[in-house]
Amino acid sequence: MADFGKTVEMPMGMVMLMAENPAAMSAFGTLSETERAKFINRAKKARTRDEMMKIVGEITTYG
C-alpha cells in the first residue's frame, strides 16, 4: 500500500482550475510531495482568480 505521508488540502479554486487544465494536472502528479506543497501553499495565498490561474499555469513549466 502506498504511503502518501502528510496530505495538504488543495484550495477549491486550484482544484477547479487544474480540472480545466489537464497538462497542469498531469505535471502536478509528477512533482515531489515538497514541490506540491509549495504550489498548494502559494495557491492558498492567492486572492484573485488571475493569481490562481498564474500559479496553476506555472505548474506546467516547473522544473
Protein Blocks (a to p, Z undefined) as FASTA:
>chain_A
ZZebjaddddfklmmmmmmmmklmmmmmmpcfklmmmmmmmmmmpcbfklmmmmmmmmmm
gZZ
